[in-house]
Structures are given as C-alpha cells and as structure tokens.
C-alpha cells in the first residue's frame, strides 16, 4: 500500500522544536510587519524597524528551509 508523502515542513512543525521555534519567530515578525504596514503614519524609526524585521524574517525563513531541505534529502532515496 502506497503512503501519501507528507510535506517535510509539516513533519518538522509537528516534531522538531527548533523548527517550531523558528516558525513562531517568523509569525511574530510577520505580525509586527503587518502592524507597521497598516499604520497611518510612519516615523523614520518605524521604517528602520520594518527593514530590520524583513531581514530577520528572511533569515528565519532561510533557516526553516534548510531544515526542510535536510529532511527531504534524508527521505529521498539516492539514485545510482
């Protein structure tokens, strides 16, 4: 019986504490960016914070992708 392959990100979200922490951080940065984006008036500090948050969010996303990629490589049979 063939099993349905699950997305490595879903597996990591269920079982990997590091990935869970990264996903929570990513969500936090997204919420903070949304708050800035919906603000009527932005100060120069807000704009700098937006840049900082975007960089942090991208860094976290890259780390999450590296973990997911590692799982994909481990679960994919090597061809000869």
N, CA, C and O atoms as a GROMACS GRO file, in nm:
protein
  320
    1UNK      N    1   0.084  -0.117   0.000
    1UNK     CA    2   0.000   0.000   0.000
    1UNK      C    3   0.089   0.124   0.000
    1UNK      O    4   0.178   0.137   0.084
    2UNK      N    5   0.065   0.212  -0.092
    2UNK     CA    6   0.145   0.334  -0.103
    2UNK      C    7   0.098   0.437  -0.001
    2UNK      O    8  -0.022   0.457   0.017
    3UNK      N    9   0.193   0.500   0.064
    3UNK     CA   10   0.156   0.605   0.160
    3UNK      C   11   0.170   0.741   0.092
    3UNK      O   12   0.252   0.759   0.002
    4UNK      N   13   0.091   0.834   0.136
    4UNK     CA   14   0.096   0.969   0.082
    4UNK      C   15   0.214   1.040   0.146
    4UNK      O   16   0.226   1.047   0.269
    5UNK      N   17   0.301   1.094   0.062
    5UNK     CA   18   0.418   1.166   0.113
    5UNK      C   19   0.372   1.297   0.176
    5UNK      O   20   0.293   1.371   0.118
    6UNK      N   21   0.423   1.325   0.293
    6UNK     CA   22   0.387   1.448   0.364
    6UNK      C   23   0.494   1.552   0.340
    6UNK      O   24   0.611   1.521   0.318
    7UNK      N   25   0.452   1.675   0.344
    7UNK     CA   26   0.542   1.787   0.328
    7UNK      C   27   0.642   1.788   0.444
    7UNK      O   28   0.601   1.782   0.561
    8UNK      N   29   0.771   1.796   0.414
    8UNK     CA   30   0.871   1.799   0.523
    8UNK      C   31   0.845   1.911   0.624
    8UNK      O   32   0.873   1.895   0.743
    9UNK      N   33   0.793   2.023   0.577
    9UNK     CA   34   0.765   2.134   0.670
    9UNK      C   35   0.659   2.095   0.771
    9UNK      O   36   0.668   2.131   0.889
   10UNK      N   37   0.556   2.021   0.725
   10UNK     CA   38   0.451   1.976   0.817
   10UNK      C   39   0.507   1.881   0.921
   10UNK      O   40   0.474   1.890   1.039
   11UNK      N   41   0.592   1.789   0.876
   11UNK     CA   42   0.653   1.694   0.969
   11UNK      C   43   0.739   1.767   1.072
   11UNK      O   44   0.734   1.736   1.192
   12UNK      N   45   0.817   1.863   1.026
   12UNK     CA   46   0.902   1.939   1.117
   12UNK      C   47   0.820   2.022   1.215
   12UNK      O   48   0.855   2.033   1.333
   13UNK      N   49   0.712   2.079   1.167
   13UNK     CA   50   0.628   2.162   1.253
   13UNK      C   51   0.567   2.079   1.366
   13UNK      O   52   0.543   2.130   1.475
   14UNK      N   53   0.543   1.952   1.338
   14UNK     CA   54   0.486   1.862   1.439
   14UNK      C   55   0.591   1.807   1.535
   14UNK      O   56   0.561   1.781   1.652
   15UNK      N   57   0.715   1.789   1.486
   15UNK     CA   58   0.808   1.711   1.566
   15UNK      C   59   0.940   1.779   1.603
   15UNK      O   60   1.011   1.730   1.690
   16UNK      N   61   0.975   1.888   1.540
   16UNK     CA   62   1.106   1.948   1.563
   16UNK      C   63   1.094   2.080   1.640
   16UNK      O   64   1.035   2.176   1.591
   17UNK      N   65   1.149   2.083   1.761
   17UNK     CA   66   1.138   2.201   1.847
   17UNK      C   67   1.205   2.323   1.786
   17UNK      O   68   1.156   2.435   1.799
   18UNK      N   69   1.318   2.302   1.720
   18UNK     CA   70   1.388   2.414   1.656
   18UNK      C   71   1.303   2.474   1.546
   18UNK      O   72   1.290   2.596   1.537
   19UNK      N   73   1.244   2.389   1.464
   19UNK     CA   74   1.159   2.436   1.354
   19UNK      C   75   1.036   2.508   1.410
   19UNK      O   76   0.994   2.611   1.357
   20UNK      N   77   0.979   2.454   1.516
   20UNK     CA   78   0.863   2.516   1.580
   20UNK      C   79   0.898   2.656   1.630
   20UNK      O   80   0.820   2.750   1.614
   21UNK      N   81   1.015   2.668   1.692
   21UNK     CA   82   1.060   2.798   1.741
   21UNK      C   83   1.079   2.896   1.625
   21UNK      O   84   1.037   3.012   1.633
   22UNK      N   85   1.142   2.850   1.517
   22UNK     CA   86   1.162   2.935   1.400
   22UNK      C   87   1.029   2.978   1.339
   22UNK      O   88   1.013   3.093   1.300
   23UNK      N   89   0.934   2.886   1.331
   23UNK     CA   90   0.803   2.918   1.275
   23UNK      C   91   0.732   3.022   1.362
   23UNK      O   92   0.666   3.112   1.310
   24UNK      N   93   0.746   3.010   1.493
   24UNK     CA   94   0.685   3.108   1.584
   24UNK      C   95   0.750   3.245   1.565
   24UNK      O   96   0.680   3.347   1.562
   25UNK      N   97   0.882   3.248   1.552
   25UNK     CA   98   0.953   3.374   1.528
   25UNK      C   99   0.908   3.436   1.396
   25UNK      O  100   0.885   3.557   1.388
   26UNK      N  101   0.896   3.355   1.292
   26UNK     CA  102   0.853   3.402   1.161
   26UNK      C  103   0.714   3.467   1.172
   26UNK      O  104   0.690   3.574   1.116
   27UNK      N  105   0.625   3.401   1.243
   27UNK     CA  106   0.491   3.456   1.263
   27UNK      C  107   0.492   3.586   1.341
   27UNK      O  108   0.416   3.678   1.311
   28UNK      N  109   0.578   3.594   1.441
   28UNK     CA  110   0.590   3.716   1.521
   28UNK      C  111   0.638   3.832   1.434
   28UNK      O  112   0.584   3.942   1.440
   29UNK      N  113   0.742   3.806   1.352
   29UNK     CA  114   0.792   3.911   1.264
   29UNK      C  115   0.686   3.953   1.164
   29UNK      O  116   0.672   4.071   1.133
   30UNK      N  117   0.611   3.857   1.113
   30UNK     CA  118   0.504   3.887   1.017
   30UNK      C  119   0.398   3.976   1.081
   30UNK      O  120   0.351   4.071   1.019
   31UNK      N  121   0.360   3.946   1.204
   31UNK     CA  122   0.260   4.026   1.275
   31UNK      C  123   0.311   4.168   1.299
   31UNK      O  124   0.236   4.265   1.284
   32UNK      N  125   0.437   4.180   1.337
   32UNK     CA  126   0.495   4.313   1.360
   32UNK      C  127   0.503   4.392   1.230
   32UNK      O  128   0.479   4.513   1.229
   33UNK      N  129   0.537   4.325   1.121
   33UNK     CA  130   0.542   4.392   0.991
   33UNK      C  131   0.401   4.436   0.948
   33UNK      O  132   0.384   4.544   0.891
   34UNK      N  133   0.303   4.352   0.975
   34UNK     CA  134   0.165   4.388   0.941
   34UNK      C  135   0.120   4.512   1.019
   34UNK      O  136   0.054   4.600   0.966
   35UNK      N  137   0.158   4.516   1.144
   35UNK     CA  138   0.124   4.631   1.229
   35UNK      C  139   0.186   4.760   1.172
   35UNK      O  140   0.120   4.864   1.167
   36UNK      N  141   0.310   4.752   1.129
   36UNK     CA  142   0.376   4.868   1.069
   36UNK      C  143   0.310   4.905   0.937
   36UNK      O  144   0.287   5.023   0.909
   37UNK      N  145   0.279   4.804   0.855
   37UNK     CA  146   0.222   4.828   0.723
   37UNK      C  147   0.084   4.892   0.730
   37UNK      O  148   0.045   4.965   0.639
   38UNK      N  149   0.010   4.864   0.836
   38UNK     CA  150  -0.125   4.918   0.847
   38UNK      C  151  -0.129   5.049   0.927
   38UNK      O  152  -0.236   5.107   0.945
   39UNK      N  153  -0.014   5.093   0.972
   39UNK     CA  154  -0.007   5.218   1.046
   39UNK      C  155  -0.026   5.336   0.951
   39UNK      O  156   0.026   5.336   0.839
   40UNK      N  157  -0.101   5.435   0.996
   40UNK     CA  158  -0.129   5.550   0.910
   40UNK      C  159  -0.006   5.638   0.889
   40UNK      O  160   0.017   5.688   0.779
   41UNK      N  161   0.069   5.657   0.994
   41UNK     CA  162   0.188   5.742   0.986
   41UNK      C  163   0.309   5.662   1.032
   41UNK      O  164   0.306   5.593   1.133
   42UNK      N  165   0.417   5.674   0.955
   42UNK     CA  166   0.539   5.602   0.988
   42UNK      C  167   0.651   5.702   1.016
   42UNK      O  168   0.675   5.795   0.939
   43UNK      N  169   0.718   5.680   1.126
   43UNK     CA  170   0.836   5.761   1.158
   43UNK      C  171   0.958   5.697   1.092
   43UNK      O  172   0.949   5.587   1.037
   44UNK      N  173   1.068   5.766   1.098
   44UNK     CA  174   1.191   5.708   1.043
   44UNK      C  175   1.231   5.584   1.123
   44UNK      O  176   1.289   5.491   1.067
   45UNK      N  177   1.200   5.581   1.253
   45UNK     CA  178   1.228   5.463   1.334
   45UNK      C  179   1.143   5.345   1.288
   45UNK      O  180   1.189   5.231   1.287
   46UNK      N  181   1.017   5.373   1.252
   46UNK     CA  182   0.930   5.267   1.202
   46UNK      C  183   0.985   5.208   1.072
   46UNK      O  184   0.982   5.086   1.053
   47UNK      N  185   1.034   5.293   0.985
   47UNK     CA  186   1.089   5.246   0.858
   47UNK      C  187   1.214   5.162   0.881
   47UNK      O  188   1.234   5.060   0.814
   48UNK      N  189   1.299   5.204   0.973
   48UNK     CA  190   1.417   5.125   1.006
   48UNK      C  191   1.378   4.990   1.069
   48UNK      O  192   1.439   4.888   1.040
   49UNK      N  193   1.278   4.993   1.155
   49UNK     CA  194   1.229   4.870   1.217
   49UNK      C  195   1.172   4.776   1.112
   49UNK      O  196   1.191   4.654   1.120
   50UNK      N  197   1.103   4.831   1.014
   50UNK     CA  198   1.048   4.749   0.905
   50UNK      C  199   1.160   4.678   0.829
   50UNK      O  200   1.149   4.560   0.799
   51UNK      N  201   1.265   4.749   0.798
   51UNK     CA  202   1.379   4.690   0.727
   51UNK      C  203   1.442   4.579   0.811
   51UNK      O  204   1.471   4.471   0.761
   52UNK      N  205   1.461   4.607   0.941
   52UNK     CA  206   1.520   4.509   1.032
   52UNK      C  207   1.433   4.383   1.040
   52UNK      O  208   1.484   4.271   1.034
   53UNK      N  209   1.302   4.403   1.054
   53UNK     CA  210   1.210   4.289   1.065
   53UNK      C  211   1.208   4.205   0.937
   53UNK      O  212   1.201   4.082   0.944
   54UNK      N  213   1.213   4.271   0.823
   54UNK     CA  214   1.215   4.197   0.696
   54UNK      C  215   1.340   4.111   0.685
   54UNK      O  216   1.334   3.997   0.639
   55UNK      N  217   1.453   4.165   0.728
   55UNK     CA  218   1.579   4.088   0.725
   55UNK      C  219   1.573   3.970   0.822
   55UNK      O  220   1.614   3.859   0.787
   56UNK      N  221   1.522   3.995   0.943
   56UNK     CA  222   1.510   3.887   1.040
   56UNK      C  223   1.415   3.778   0.992
   56UNK      O  224   1.443   3.659   1.005
   57UNK      N  225   1.303   3.820   0.935
   57UNK     CA  226   1.204   3.724   0.885
   57UNK      C  227   1.263   3.640   0.773
   57UNK      O  228   1.240   3.519   0.769
   58UNK      N  229   1.338   3.701   0.683
   58UNK     CA  230   1.401   3.628   0.574
   58UNK      C  231   1.506   3.530   0.627
   58UNK      O  232   1.516   3.417   0.579
   59UNK      N  233   1.583   3.573   0.726
   59UNK     CA  234   1.684   3.485   0.786
   59UNK      C  235   1.618   3.362   0.849
   59UNK      O  236   1.666   3.250   0.832
   60UNK      N  237   1.509   3.383   0.920
   60UNK     CA  238   1.436   3.272   0.984
   60UNK      C  239   1.380   3.180   0.876
   60UNK      O  240   1.387   3.057   0.889
   61UNK      N  241   1.325   3.238   0.771
   61UNK     CA  242   1.270   3.156   0.662
   61UNK      C  243   1.379   3.071   0.598
   61UNK      O  244   1.357   2.954   0.567
   62UNK      N  245   1.497   3.128   0.578
   62UNK     CA  246   1.610   3.053   0.522
   62UNK      C  247   1.648   2.936   0.612
   62UNK      O  248   1.674   2.826   0.564
   63UNK      N  249   1.651   2.959   0.743
   63UNK     CA  250   1.684   2.851   0.837
   63UNK      C  251   1.579   2.742   0.833
   63UNK      O  252   1.612   2.623   0.838
   64UNK      N  253   1.452   2.781   0.824
   64UNK     CA  254   1.343   2.683   0.815
   64UNK      C  255   1.358   2.600   0.687
   64UNK      O  256   1.340   2.478   0.689
   65UNK      N  257   1.390   2.665   0.578
   65UNK     CA  258   1.406   2.595   0.451
   65UNK      C  259   1.524   2.499   0.455
   65UNK      O  260   1.517   2.390   0.397
   66UNK      N  261   1.632   2.537   0.522
   66UNK     CA  262   1.747   2.447   0.535
   66UNK      C  263   1.709   2.320   0.611
   66UNK      O  264   1.748   2.210   0.572
   67UNK      N  265   1.631   2.336   0.718
   67UNK     CA  266   1.586   2.218   0.793
   67UNK      C  267   1.496   2.130   0.707
   67UNK      O  268   1.512   2.008   0.706
   68UNK      N  269   1.403   2.190   0.634
   68UNK     CA  270   1.312   2.115   0.548
   68UNK      C  271   1.389   2.045   0.436
   68UNK      O  272   1.358   1.932   0.401
   69UNK      N  273   1.488   2.113   0.382
   69UNK     CA  274   1.569   2.056   0.275
   69UNK      C  275   1.646   1.934   0.325
   69UNK      O  276   1.658   1.835   0.254
   70UNK      N  277   1.698   1.943   0.446
   70UNK     CA  278   1.770   1.830   0.505
   70UNK      C  279   1.678   1.709   0.519
   70UNK      O  280   1.720   1.596   0.491
   71UNK      N  281   1.555   1.732   0.561
   71UNK     CA  282   1.458   1.622   0.574
   71UNK      C  283   1.426   1.563   0.437
   71UNK      O  284   1.418   1.441   0.423
   72UNK      N  285   1.409   1.648   0.337
   72UNK     CA  286   1.381   1.598   0.201
   72UNK      C  287   1.495   1.511   0.151
   72UNK      O  288   1.472   1.405   0.093
   73UNK      N  289   1.619   1.554   0.174
   73UNK     CA  290   1.735   1.476   0.129
   73UNK      C  291   1.741   1.341   0.202
   73UNK      O  292   1.776   1.240   0.141
   74UNK      N  293   1.707   1.340   0.330
   74UNK     CA  294   1.714   1.217   0.407
   74UNK      C  295   1.604   1.119   0.366
   74UNK      O  296   1.623   0.998   0.372
   75UNK      N  297   1.489   1.170   0.324
   75UNK     CA  298   1.377   1.083   0.290
   75UNK      C  299   1.375   1.043   0.143
   75UNK      O  300   1.300   0.953   0.105
   76UNK      N  301   1.456   1.106   0.060
   76UNK     CA  302   1.461   1.073  -0.082
   76UNK      C  303   1.566   0.965  -0.106
   76UNK      O  304   1.682   0.980  -0.068
   77UNK      N  305   1.524   0.854  -0.168
   77UNK     CA  306   1.623   0.750  -0.198
   77UNK      C  307   1.726   0.803  -0.299
   77UNK      O  308   1.692   0.874  -0.393
   78UNK      N  309   1.849   0.767  -0.276
   78UNK     CA  310   1.956   0.811  -0.365
   78UNK      C  311   1.955   0.728  -0.492
   78UNK      O  312   1.951   0.605  -0.487
   79UNK      N  313   1.960   0.793  -0.605
   79UNK     CA  314   1.965   0.720  -0.731
   79UNK      C  315   2.111   0.689  -0.766
   79UNK      O  316   2.202   0.763  -0.730
   80UNK      N  317   2.129   0.581  -0.833
   80UNK     CA  318   2.266   0.540  -0.865
   80UNK      C  319   2.298   0.566  -1.009
   80UNK      O  320   2.408   0.537  -1.054
   0.00000   0.00000   0.00000
